[in-house]
Amino acid sequence: MRVHELPDFLTVEETAQVLRIGRTTAYAEVRRFHVTHGREGIPSVRIGRSLRIPRSALLHLIDDAPGVAAGENAHDAA
């Protein structure tokens, strides 16, 4: 799936697929985001009992990842 085809808000499971990590790891990283008040982990928002990851936050996380060359659009390949 291309980045422009992603919904504005993704589930934790969808985010795990995009990042190619396991579901358990994705939930742990979302939990870490909330425990550290947004300093670490996968950015997410709680809507009622649901957790959602904004596409814009996910793209920012990918672009800021260590090893991604400056100016390289890593999310264009997703």
Biopython code that builds the backbone (N, CA, C, O; Angstrom):
import numpy as np
from Bio.PDB.StructureBuilder import StructureBuilder

atoms = [
    (1, "MET", "N", (0.846, -1.181, 0.000)),
    (1, "MET", "CA", (0.000, 0.000, 0.000)),
    (1, "MET", "C", (0.891, 1.244, 0.000)),
    (1, "MET", "O", (1.845, 1.328, 0.773)),
    (2, "ARG", "N", (0.583, 2.186, -0.848)),
    (2, "ARG", "CA", (1.324, 3.439, -0.938)),
    (2, "ARG", "C", (0.885, 4.379, 0.168)),
    (2, "ARG", "O", (-0.230, 4.273, 0.680)),
    (3, "VAL", "N", (1.761, 5.294, 0.533)),
    (3, "VAL", "CA", (1.481, 6.222, 1.628)),
    (3, "VAL", "C", (0.218, 7.032, 1.363)),
    (3, "VAL", "O", (-0.591, 7.231, 2.269)),
    (4, "HIS", "N", (0.046, 7.495, 0.147)),
    (4, "HIS", "CA", (-1.137, 8.312, -0.156)),
    (4, "HIS", "C", (-2.432, 7.504, -0.077)),
    (4, "HIS", "O", (-3.517, 8.085, -0.061)),
    (5, "GLU", "N", (-2.336, 6.189, -0.026)),
    (5, "GLU", "CA", (-3.513, 5.334, 0.099)),
    (5, "GLU", "C", (-3.858, 5.019, 1.551)),
    (5, "GLU", "O", (-4.927, 4.475, 1.830)),
    (6, "LEU", "N", (-2.957, 5.360, 2.482)),
    (6, "LEU", "CA", (-3.224, 5.089, 3.898)),
    (6, "LEU", "C", (-4.326, 6.007, 4.407)),
    (6, "LEU", "O", (-4.436, 7.151, 3.966)),
    (7, "PRO", "N", (-5.139, 5.515, 5.330)),
    (7, "PRO", "CA", (-6.159, 6.374, 5.929)),
    (7, "PRO", "C", (-5.497, 7.435, 6.812)),
    (7, "PRO", "O", (-4.335, 7.295, 7.192)),
    (8, "ASP", "N", (-6.235, 8.483, 7.133)),
    (8, "ASP", "CA", (-5.698, 9.548, 7.983)),
    (8, "ASP", "C", (-5.318, 9.029, 9.366)),
    (8, "ASP", "O", (-4.365, 9.519, 9.973)),
    (9, "PHE", "N", (-6.055, 8.044, 9.864)),
    (9, "PHE", "CA", (-5.770, 7.424, 11.156)),
    (9, "PHE", "C", (-5.714, 5.914, 10.961)),
    (9, "PHE", "O", (-6.615, 5.320, 10.367)),
    (10, "LEU", "N", (-4.642, 5.297, 11.468)),
    (10, "LEU", "CA", (-4.449, 3.865, 11.330)),
    (10, "LEU", "C", (-4.659, 3.169, 12.665)),
    (10, "LEU", "O", (-4.458, 3.761, 13.725)),
    (11, "THR", "N", (-5.062, 1.918, 12.605)),
    (11, "THR", "CA", (-5.114, 1.111, 13.812)),
    (11, "THR", "C", (-3.685, 0.715, 14.177)),
    (11, "THR", "O", (-2.764, 0.889, 13.379)),
    (12, "VAL", "N", (-3.507, 0.189, 15.371)),
    (12, "VAL", "CA", (-2.188, -0.279, 15.783)),
    (12, "VAL", "C", (-1.747, -1.432, 14.869)),
    (12, "VAL", "O", (-0.576, -1.518, 14.500)),
    (13, "GLU", "N", (-2.669, -2.300, 14.512)),
    (13, "GLU", "CA", (-2.343, -3.423, 13.642)),
    (13, "GLU", "C", (-1.896, -2.948, 12.256)),
    (13, "GLU", "O", (-0.924, -3.470, 11.708)),
    (14, "GLU", "N", (-2.592, -1.972, 11.692)),
    (14, "GLU", "CA", (-2.205, -1.418, 10.389)),
    (14, "GLU", "C", (-0.829, -0.766, 10.468)),
    (14, "GLU", "O", (-0.014, -0.902, 9.555)),
    (15, "THR", "N", (-0.580, -0.059, 11.563)),
    (15, "THR", "CA", (0.713, 0.586, 11.766)),
    (15, "THR", "C", (1.822, -0.455, 11.844)),
    (15, "THR", "O", (2.902, -0.262, 11.285)),
    (16, "ALA", "N", (1.561, -1.547, 12.531)),
    (16, "ALA", "CA", (2.548, -2.627, 12.630)),
    (16, "ALA", "C", (2.887, -3.161, 11.238)),
    (16, "ALA", "O", (4.049, -3.445, 10.950)),
    (17, "GLN", "N", (1.889, -3.296, 10.384)),
    (17, "GLN", "CA", (2.133, -3.784, 9.023)),
    (17, "GLN", "C", (2.996, -2.799, 8.238)),
    (17, "GLN", "O", (3.927, -3.206, 7.543)),
    (18, "VAL", "N", (2.691, -1.508, 8.346)),
    (18, "VAL", "CA", (3.457, -0.488, 7.632)),
    (18, "VAL", "C", (4.914, -0.499, 8.095)),
    (18, "VAL", "O", (5.833, -0.413, 7.281)),
    (19, "LEU", "N", (5.114, -0.605, 9.408)),
    (19, "LEU", "CA", (6.469, -0.590, 9.965)),
    (19, "LEU", "C", (7.159, -1.949, 9.884)),
    (19, "LEU", "O", (8.354, -2.073, 10.153)),
    (20, "ARG", "N", (6.386, -2.959, 9.512)),
    (20, "ARG", "CA", (6.895, -4.332, 9.414)),
    (20, "ARG", "C", (7.448, -4.807, 10.752)),
    (20, "ARG", "O", (8.549, -5.352, 10.843)),
    (21, "ILE", "N", (6.638, -4.579, 11.790)),
    (21, "ILE", "CA", (6.952, -5.061, 13.130)),
    (21, "ILE", "C", (5.765, -5.873, 13.612)),
    (21, "ILE", "O", (4.694, -5.833, 13.008)),
    (22, "GLY", "N", (5.947, -6.597, 14.678)),
    (22, "GLY", "CA", (4.867, -7.401, 15.227)),
    (22, "GLY", "C", (3.820, -6.562, 15.938)),
    (22, "GLY", "O", (4.082, -5.443, 16.380)),
    (23, "ARG", "N", (2.634, -7.130, 16.037)),
    (23, "ARG", "CA", (1.519, -6.479, 16.714)),
    (23, "ARG", "C", (1.853, -6.165, 18.171)),
    (23, "ARG", "O", (1.560, -5.071, 18.654)),
    (24, "THR", "N", (2.461, -7.113, 18.865)),
    (24, "THR", "CA", (2.809, -6.923, 20.271)),
    (24, "THR", "C", (3.811, -5.789, 20.435)),
    (24, "THR", "O", (3.689, -4.975, 21.350)),
    (25, "THR", "N", (4.797, -5.737, 19.551)),
    (25, "THR", "CA", (5.790, -4.658, 19.599)),
    (25, "THR", "C", (5.129, -3.315, 19.336)),
    (25, "THR", "O", (5.452, -2.331, 20.001)),
    (26, "ALA", "N", (4.220, -3.256, 18.390)),
    (26, "ALA", "CA", (3.524, -2.012, 18.076)),
    (26, "ALA", "C", (2.727, -1.519, 19.286)),
    (26, "ALA", "O", (2.779, -0.335, 19.619)),
    (27, "TYR", "N", (1.996, -2.414, 19.941)),
    (27, "TYR", "CA", (1.241, -2.013, 21.128)),
    (27, "TYR", "C", (2.173, -1.556, 22.244)),
    (27, "TYR", "O", (1.857, -0.608, 22.963)),
    (28, "ALA", "N", (3.319, -2.221, 22.396)),
    (28, "ALA", "CA", (4.287, -1.826, 23.425)),
    (28, "ALA", "C", (4.828, -0.422, 23.148)),
    (28, "ALA", "O", (5.018, 0.365, 24.075)),
    (29, "GLU", "N", (5.073, -0.112, 21.880)),
    (29, "GLU", "CA", (5.586, 1.207, 21.518)),
    (29, "GLU", "C", (4.520, 2.297, 21.680)),
    (29, "GLU", "O", (4.846, 3.428, 22.041)),
    (30, "VAL", "N", (3.271, 1.971, 21.422)),
    (30, "VAL", "CA", (2.178, 2.914, 21.657)),
    (30, "VAL", "C", (2.047, 3.179, 23.163)),
    (30, "VAL", "O", (1.869, 4.318, 23.592)),
    (31, "ARG", "N", (2.139, 2.111, 23.946)),
    (31, "ARG", "CA", (2.086, 2.249, 25.403)),
    (31, "ARG", "C", (3.247, 3.121, 25.898)),
    (31, "ARG", "O", (3.070, 3.968, 26.774)),
    (32, "ARG", "N", (4.441, 2.899, 25.320)),
    (32, "ARG", "CA", (5.607, 3.692, 25.713)),
    (32, "ARG", "C", (5.393, 5.166, 25.388)),
    (32, "ARG", "O", (5.828, 6.030, 26.149)),
    (33, "PHE", "N", (4.735, 5.467, 24.280)),
    (33, "PHE", "CA", (4.428, 6.857, 23.914)),
    (33, "PHE", "C", (3.602, 7.524, 25.010)),
    (33, "PHE", "O", (3.867, 8.664, 25.391)),
    (34, "HIS", "N", (2.608, 6.810, 25.508)),
    (34, "HIS", "CA", (1.737, 7.393, 26.533)),
    (34, "HIS", "C", (2.435, 7.488, 27.886)),
    (34, "HIS", "O", (2.250, 8.470, 28.605)),
    (35, "VAL", "N", (3.226, 6.493, 28.240)),
    (35, "VAL", "CA", (3.938, 6.490, 29.524)),
    (35, "VAL", "C", (4.989, 7.602, 29.581)),
    (35, "VAL", "O", (5.196, 8.209, 30.631)),
    (36, "THR", "N", (5.650, 7.867, 28.454)),
    (36, "THR", "CA", (6.704, 8.891, 28.422)),
    (36, "THR", "C", (6.159, 10.262, 28.022)),
    (36, "THR", "O", (6.929, 11.183, 27.750)),
    (37, "HIS", "N", (4.845, 10.397, 27.987)),
    (37, "HIS", "CA", (4.183, 11.657, 27.621)),
    (37, "HIS", "C", (4.649, 12.165, 26.258)),
    (37, "HIS", "O", (4.849, 13.363, 26.058)),
    (38, "GLY", "N", (4.817, 11.223, 25.324)),
    (38, "GLY", "CA", (5.114, 11.575, 23.954)),
    (38, "GLY", "C", (6.579, 11.716, 23.601)),
    (38, "GLY", "O", (6.901, 12.083, 22.471)),
    (39, "ARG", "N", (7.470, 11.438, 24.525)),
    (39, "ARG", "CA", (8.908, 11.579, 24.236)),
    (39, "ARG", "C", (9.455, 10.405, 23.431)),
    (39, "ARG", "O", (10.408, 10.571, 22.670)),
    (40, "GLU", "N", (8.866, 9.217, 23.590)),
    (40, "GLU", "CA", (9.351, 8.010, 22.918)),
    (40, "GLU", "C", (8.161, 7.182, 22.468)),
    (40, "GLU", "O", (7.052, 7.343, 22.977)),
    (41, "GLY", "N", (8.393, 6.300, 21.517)),
    (41, "GLY", "CA", (7.352, 5.374, 21.087)),
    (41, "GLY", "C", (6.630, 5.812, 19.829)),
    (41, "GLY", "O", (7.035, 6.756, 19.151)),
    (42, "ILE", "N", (5.559, 5.107, 19.536)),
    (42, "ILE", "CA", (4.743, 5.399, 18.358)),
    (42, "ILE", "C", (3.641, 6.377, 18.765)),
    (42, "ILE", "O", (2.822, 6.069, 19.631)),
    (43, "PRO", "N", (3.623, 7.562, 18.135)),
    (43, "PRO", "CA", (2.594, 8.555, 18.461)),
    (43, "PRO", "C", (1.189, 8.015, 18.207)),
    (43, "PRO", "O", (0.925, 7.395, 17.177)),
    (44, "SER", "N", (0.305, 8.258, 19.152)),
    (44, "SER", "CA", (-1.065, 7.769, 19.019)),
    (44, "SER", "C", (-2.015, 8.657, 19.786)),
    (44, "SER", "O", (-1.619, 9.420, 20.667)),
    (45, "VAL", "N", (-3.277, 8.537, 19.429)),
    (45, "VAL", "CA", (-4.336, 9.247, 20.148)),
    (45, "VAL", "C", (-5.378, 8.222, 20.568)),
    (45, "VAL", "O", (-5.589, 7.216, 19.891)),
    (46, "ARG", "N", (-6.012, 8.488, 21.674)),
    (46, "ARG", "CA", (-7.077, 7.625, 22.156)),
    (46, "ARG", "C", (-8.401, 8.296, 21.804)),
    (46, "ARG", "O", (-8.637, 9.456, 22.139)),
    (47, "ILE", "N", (-9.250, 7.545, 21.127)),
    (47, "ILE", "CA", (-10.591, 8.014, 20.782)),
    (47, "ILE", "C", (-11.545, 7.021, 21.421)),
    (47, "ILE", "O", (-11.748, 5.919, 20.913)),
    (48, "GLY", "N", (-12.122, 7.421, 22.531)),
    (48, "GLY", "CA", (-12.927, 6.487, 23.314)),
    (48, "GLY", "C", (-12.027, 5.387, 23.829)),
    (48, "GLY", "O", (-11.041, 5.659, 24.514)),
    (49, "ARG", "N", (-12.356, 4.143, 23.505)),
    (49, "ARG", "CA", (-11.520, 3.015, 23.911)),
    (49, "ARG", "C", (-10.542, 2.584, 22.819)),
    (49, "ARG", "O", (-9.778, 1.636, 22.998)),
    (50, "SER", "N", (-10.575, 3.286, 21.693)),
    (50, "SER", "CA", (-9.731, 2.918, 20.546)),
    (50, "SER", "C", (-8.448, 3.737, 20.518)),
    (50, "SER", "O", (-8.422, 4.900, 20.921)),
    (51, "LEU", "N", (-7.397, 3.108, 20.036)),
    (51, "LEU", "CA", (-6.131, 3.795, 19.794)),
    (51, "LEU", "C", (-5.977, 3.972, 18.295)),
    (51, "LEU", "O", (-6.233, 3.046, 17.525)),
    (52, "ARG", "N", (-5.563, 5.151, 17.883)),
    (52, "ARG", "CA", (-5.330, 5.414, 16.470)),
    (52, "ARG", "C", (-4.007, 6.149, 16.310)),
    (52, "ARG", "O", (-3.613, 6.953, 17.154)),
    (53, "ILE", "N", (-3.337, 5.852, 15.210)),
    (53, "ILE", "CA", (-2.066, 6.479, 14.897)),
    (53, "ILE", "C", (-2.297, 7.396, 13.707)),
    (53, "ILE", "O", (-2.653, 6.929, 12.626)),
    (54, "PRO", "N", (-2.096, 8.709, 13.897)),
    (54, "PRO", "CA", (-2.270, 9.626, 12.773)),
    (54, "PRO", "C", (-1.236, 9.340, 11.685)),
    (54, "PRO", "O", (-0.054, 9.152, 11.976)),
    (55, "ARG", "N", (-1.680, 9.310, 10.451)),
    (55, "ARG", "CA", (-0.770, 9.066, 9.330)),
    (55, "ARG", "C", (0.373, 10.076, 9.344)),
    (55, "ARG", "O", (1.525, 9.706, 9.120)),
    (56, "SER", "N", (0.069, 11.341, 9.603)),
    (56, "SER", "CA", (1.111, 12.370, 9.610)),
    (56, "SER", "C", (2.172, 12.087, 10.672)),
    (56, "SER", "O", (3.359, 12.302, 10.426)),
    (57, "ALA", "N", (1.765, 11.609, 11.849)),
    (57, "ALA", "CA", (2.719, 11.277, 12.908)),
    (57, "ALA", "C", (3.562, 10.069, 12.523)),
    (57, "ALA", "O", (4.753, 10.014, 12.829)),
    (58, "LEU", "N", (2.945, 9.105, 11.854)),
    (58, "LEU", "CA", (3.670, 7.920, 11.412)),
    (58, "LEU", "C", (4.726, 8.305, 10.375)),
    (58, "LEU", "O", (5.854, 7.818, 10.438)),
    (59, "LEU", "N", (4.376, 9.167, 9.431)),
    (59, "LEU", "CA", (5.329, 9.613, 8.421)),
    (59, "LEU", "C", (6.470, 10.395, 9.056)),
    (59, "LEU", "O", (7.624, 10.256, 8.652)),
    (60, "HIS", "N", (6.147, 11.214, 10.044)),
    (60, "HIS", "CA", (7.180, 11.966, 10.766)),
    (60, "HIS", "C", (8.120, 11.009, 11.488)),
    (60, "HIS", "O", (9.336, 11.200, 11.473)),
    (61, "LEU", "N", (7.568, 9.992, 12.114)),
    (61, "LEU", "CA", (8.368, 8.983, 12.815)),
    (61, "LEU", "C", (9.309, 8.281, 11.834)),
    (61, "LEU", "O", (10.482, 8.068, 12.144)),
    (62, "ILE", "N", (8.809, 7.926, 10.672)),
    (62, "ILE", "CA", (9.620, 7.251, 9.665)),
    (62, "ILE", "C", (10.726, 8.168, 9.157)),
    (62, "ILE", "O", (11.877, 7.748, 9.031)),
    (63, "ASP", "N", (10.379, 9.420, 8.865)),
    (63, "ASP", "CA", (11.369, 10.369, 8.342)),
    (63, "ASP", "C", (12.468, 10.682, 9.351)),
    (63, "ASP", "O", (13.604, 10.957, 8.964)),
    (64, "ASP", "N", (12.137, 10.643, 10.648)),
    (64, "ASP", "CA", (13.113, 10.954, 11.693)),
    (64, "ASP", "C", (13.877, 9.736, 12.182)),
    (64, "ASP", "O", (14.709, 9.850, 13.082)),
    (65, "ALA", "N", (13.609, 8.571, 11.604)),
    (65, "ALA", "CA", (14.262, 7.343, 12.051)),
    (65, "ALA", "C", (15.752, 7.380, 11.743)),
    (65, "ALA", "O", (16.159, 7.843, 10.678)),
    (66, "PRO", "N", (16.571, 6.890, 12.682)),
    (66, "PRO", "CA", (18.009, 6.817, 12.413)),
    (66, "PRO", "C", (18.258, 5.954, 11.176)),
    (66, "PRO", "O", (17.595, 4.937, 10.968)),
    (67, "GLY", "N", (19.216, 6.374, 10.369)),
    (67, "GLY", "CA", (19.559, 5.602, 9.183)),
    (67, "GLY", "C", (18.835, 6.061, 7.935)),
    (67, "GLY", "O", (19.170, 5.620, 6.835)),
    (68, "VAL", "N", (17.841, 6.946, 8.076)),
    (68, "VAL", "CA", (17.162, 7.488, 6.904)),
    (68, "VAL", "C", (17.926, 8.728, 6.480)),
    (68, "VAL", "O", (18.022, 9.692, 7.240)),
    (69, "ALA", "N", (18.469, 8.707, 5.271)),
    (69, "ALA", "CA", (19.285, 9.813, 4.774)),
    (69, "ALA", "C", (18.462, 11.089, 4.660)),
    (69, "ALA", "O", (17.285, 11.055, 4.299)),
    (70, "ALA", "N", (19.091, 12.204, 4.970)),
    (70, "ALA", "CA", (18.424, 13.506, 4.865)),
    (70, "ALA", "C", (17.967, 13.715, 3.439)),
    (70, "ALA", "O", (18.711, 13.469, 2.490)),
    (71, "GLY", "N", (16.730, 14.172, 3.299)),
    (71, "GLY", "CA", (16.189, 14.435, 1.987)),
    (71, "GLY", "C", (15.626, 13.209, 1.294)),
    (71, "GLY", "O", (14.975, 13.328, 0.256)),
    (72, "GLU", "N", (15.866, 12.041, 1.849)),
    (72, "GLU", "CA", (15.353, 10.797, 1.274)),
    (72, "GLU", "C", (13.932, 10.612, 1.748)),
    (72, "GLU", "O", (13.681, 10.668, 2.952)),
    (73, "ASN", "N", (13.011, 10.399, 0.862)),
    (73, "ASN", "CA", (11.621, 10.208, 1.230)),
    (73, "ASN", "C", (11.345, 8.740, 1.444)),
    (73, "ASN", "O", (10.876, 8.048, 0.541)),
    (74, "ALA", "N", (11.635, 8.265, 2.642)),
    (74, "ALA", "CA", (11.456, 6.854, 2.954)),
    (74, "ALA", "C", (10.004, 6.430, 2.796)),
    (74, "ALA", "O", (9.729, 5.300, 2.393)),
    (75, "HIS", "N", (9.073, 7.325, 3.111)),
    (75, "HIS", "CA", (7.666, 6.941, 3.040)),
    (75, "HIS", "C", (7.141, 6.878, 1.621)),
    (75, "HIS", "O", (6.048, 6.353, 1.410)),
    (76, "ASP", "N", (7.865, 7.388, 0.641)),
    (76, "ASP", "CA", (7.431, 7.271, -0.743)),
    (76, "ASP", "C", (7.473, 5.830, -1.223)),
    (76, "ASP", "O", (6.731, 5.453, -2.130)),
    (77, "ALA", "N", (8.328, 5.033, -0.627)),
    (77, "ALA", "CA", (8.452, 3.632, -1.035)),
    (77, "ALA", "C", (7.444, 2.746, -0.353)),
    (77, "ALA", "O", (7.241, 1.603, -0.763)),
    (78, "ALA", "N", (6.799, 3.261, 0.698)),
    (78, "ALA", "CA", (5.845, 2.434, 1.475)),
    (78, "ALA", "C", (4.599, 2.142, 0.682)),
    (78, "ALA", "O", (3.697, 1.465, 1.176)),
]
sb = StructureBuilder()
sb.init_structure("model")
sb.init_model(0)
sb.init_chain("A")
sb.init_seg("    ")
for serial, (resi, resn, name, xyz) in enumerate(atoms, 1):
    if name == "N":
        sb.init_residue(resn, " ", resi, " ")
    sb.init_atom(name, np.array(xyz, "f"), 0.0, 1.0, " ", f" {name:<3s}", serial, name[0])
structure = sb.get_structure()
